[in-house]
């Protein structure tokens, strides 16, 4: 006999030997034999070490608050963060298939996945393939060295600190012992020199995630965002991982000077997506668009002639803008600021931030315009002109402006009168008011006429100022013999004093010694009488012919006419 026993009757090592009956070991089921269990164990570990060489197809089995669980064909599921999906996995549902790569295991035993194709090379040929295809590889940071870190990617590799994706030395130290995804940027098999880059992989992942989130956004949608930074022209807001610009003009319906007056860094806002530029990836956001437009209801609250009050928000050279309510502004033009003086620059009357009263002159809702008047809140001085300054009355005021045709005199606040150049002086003709007057000079004048509708007043200075010719006429009478200087010959004009001129009549000269009678006969009796008288020596000699007038001569004249009203004097040679 042999000592061999059949498998069915072979005793087990742990079987008790006290029993008299042999113990029969049951035959294991084919699915539970040791060889298959060992094969499954090796297959499981082979997945762990080699699965990253190709992408797997993961099927979503559940979604938690932070992670998405996927069936990748292993005994243990894999996990992806929700941020790896568009819209933070808001549209992910059970049964969705996602291409993934295994990067390791977490503390809970789940496979950590990535949506990027990642390789886990174990030899130089695998490294060369990953380098040629620019694949991301899995590596473990083993330590910090001068200028960077050592990374185990199957062989020892060097990663420069600038390409680690860390912002400071503390973050670089924290990478030691971590498993990272990186890309081979240099591979020299002969010298066993390998350089890897983690930063480029992180940037690609960030871009891919941003593109996914960018694609989920639509114009007109409302989203919650967090203010990330402030600029002079607006605020950058993080909307689901994508930056958008909230321009200062879209923060509120009223005028906003600085973004910090409305929003603050870290503040969460509900905003509307106004525009998305697919080419530049720029997103324009709006905050005021979620609030009612005040101009839509403004016509029901404001009418022409209504008195309103508001704050001056901006002062320009041509006028001032007044905020009647948030989003509704009116303009006070410089021409509507004062009854009295002509305003050239609005800041001379109104200052920014000042609260003012005004009257609505007109409103155009379709153009979003309201015209306001500041002077209309005061009494119009021209309404009292006819009563306060009747025609013929005397007024006094400074010369406000000189023009070629005359001078403007400020009679009262808001009231100016015009003295025509012909009404400035009476004793001579002037070419320009500046020959006699100057700006700011206080003068007296007489009111000649008033037109309240046209806001015009005519004045005369010469009517109130006595002239030398008036005094001359008052001191002389017709027949007086005076001296004068000839200033013009034709017609003859004589200057009797400074500023006093008189017209000189033409003289007939002395009577003729003899006169012819009608019919051509000579009066011989008269001639005989004249000769006898001269012979006896008692007849006057004939008068000498007067010397003709010449400019510059000083002669004697006799006044023949005085007209005080027209200030006219006529003389003849004495």
Residue, then its C-alpha position, 0 to 999 in steps of 0.5 A: x500500500x502506498x501512503x497517498x490518500x485521495x483528496x477527498x479523504x486527506x485530513x486537514x492540518x487543523x482537523x482534531x485527531x481525537x475523533x475515531x472517524x476520519x474528517x472529510x474536507x469539503x471540496x471548495x467551489x470553483x469560484x472560491x479556489x485559491x488560484x482565482x482569489x490570487x488572480x483577483x488580488x493581483x488584478x486589483x493591484x495591477x489596476x492600482x498601478x497601471x490603470x492610469x496608463x489609459x482612461x477608464x469609463x466611469x459611470x455615475x452612481x451617486x452625487x453627494x454635497x462635495x463629490x461624485x461617485x463613479x463605478x470604474x469597474x473595480x471593487x471600489x468606486x472612484x470619486x471626483x470633486x463636484x468642481x470637476x464638472x460644469x456648473x458644479x455638477x448641477x446637471x450630473x445625474x446617475x448613469x452618466x458616463x465620464x472618461x476618467x483616470x486613476x491618480x491614487x486612493x484617498x484615506x477612505x479607500x476610494x480611488x481618486x480620479x481625474x478627468x484628464x488622461x494621466x499616465x503612471x510610468x514604471x520604466x523609461x519606455x513608458x516615460x518616453x511615451x508620456x513625454x512624446x504624447x505630452x501626457x500628464x503623469x502621476x508622481x510623488x514629491x519626495x523632498x525639497x532640494x535647492x531650486x525645487x523638489x524631487x519627484x518620484x515618477x518611476x525614476x527620480x525627477x526634478x521639478x523647479x520651484x517656479x513650476x510647482x504651482x506653489x505660491x510660497x515656501x510654506x506651500x512648497x514644503x506642504x507638497x512633500x509626500x503628496x501625489x501630484x499630476x505633472x508633465x515631463x518637460x525634459x527627458x534624457x535617458x542617457x543621463x537619466x535627467x528628467x524635469x517635470x512641471x506641475x504648474x502647466x497641468x494645474x493651469x490646463x485643468x483650471x482652463x478646462x474647468x473655467x471653459x466648462x463653467x463659462x459654457x454653462x452661463x447664458x445672457x439674461x440669467x441671474x447668478x450669485x457672485x462674490x466680489x473679488x477685487x475693485x477697480x476705478x471703473x468697476x468690480x470683478x466678481x467671481x460667478x461660479x469660478x468665472x470672473x465677470x466685470x460689474x461696471x460702475x455704470x451698471x451698479x445703480x440707477x443713480x450716478x456712482x462715483x466710486x465702486x466702493x460706495x456700492x460694493x465691497x470685496x467679499x460681498x455676495x451679490x445677485x446679478x444679471x448677466x448682460x453680455x458674454x463674449x465667446x471670443x474674449x471670454x469676457x462677461x458683463x454683469x449688471x446689478x441695477x438691472x434687477x431693480x425697477x427703472x425709475x424713469x418708467x414711472x417718472x412722468x407720473x411724479x414730475x410735471x412742468x412747473x413743479x417745484x422740486x429739491x435735489x442734490x447737485x451730483x456734478x457741475x460742468x461748465x454749461x450747467x449743474x446736474x441735480x439728482x431728484x431721486x436715485x436714477x433721475x437727474x435734471x439739468x440746470x443750465x447756466x442761463x437759468x441760474x440767475x435773473x441778475x447777472x450772466x453766469x458763464x461758469x456754473x460753479x460760480x453759483x452752484x457747488x457739488x453736493x449742495x442741496x438746491x430748490x428748482x422748478x421743472x421747466x420741461x420733461x422728456x421721459x423718452x430722452x430721460x431729460x428734465x430741464x430745471x430752473x434755479x432763478x425761477x424759484x426767485x421773484x422775476x425783477x422785471x415784473x416790478x420794473x414799470x412800477x419801480x422805474x417809470x419812464x422819466x425817472x432817474x436811475x443810478x448804477x454801474x456800467x456793466x458792459x460796453x459795446x460799439x452801439x452803447x453802454x449797459x447800466x445795471x439799474x438793479x439786481x437782474x435789470x440792465x438798461x441800455x444807454x445808446x452812444x447818441x445818448x451819452x453826451x450832448x455837446x459832441x459826437x463820440x465814436x465809442x462809449x469807451x471814449x467817455x465811460x468805463x466798466x464799473x463806473x457809476x452813472x446817473x441816467x434818465x429812463x426813456x422807455x421800458x419793454x417788459x416783454x423783451x426785458x429792455x430799458x432805454x436810458x439817457x445820460x445826457x438828458x441829466x447832465x447840464x452842458x456848456x451850451x445850455x449855460x451859454x444860451x442861458x447867459x446870452x441873448x439875441x443881438x449880443x456881440x461875441x467873438x469866435x473862431x472859424x472852424x469850417x468855411x462851407x457851411x460856415x461854422x464858428x466855435x464860440x467856446x469849448x464845445x459850443x458851436x454856432x452856424x454863421x449866416x452869409x452876409x450881404x456886405x455893404x450897400x452899393x454906392x450907386x444902384x441902377x434904376x430899372x430900364x438901365x438909366x443911372x440916377x444922376x441926381x443921387x450921384x450929384x448929391x453924393x459928389x457935392x457932399x464929399x466935396x464939402x467934406x461931410x459925407x461918409x466914405x464908402x465902407x470897405x469890403x469885409x474880409x472873407x471867412x477863413x478857417x482859424x480866423x478869430x472874428x466878431x459876430x452877432x447872435x441872431x438866434x438862440x434855441x434852448x430846446x434844440x441847443x442851436x445858435x446862429x450868428x453873423x459877422x458883426 
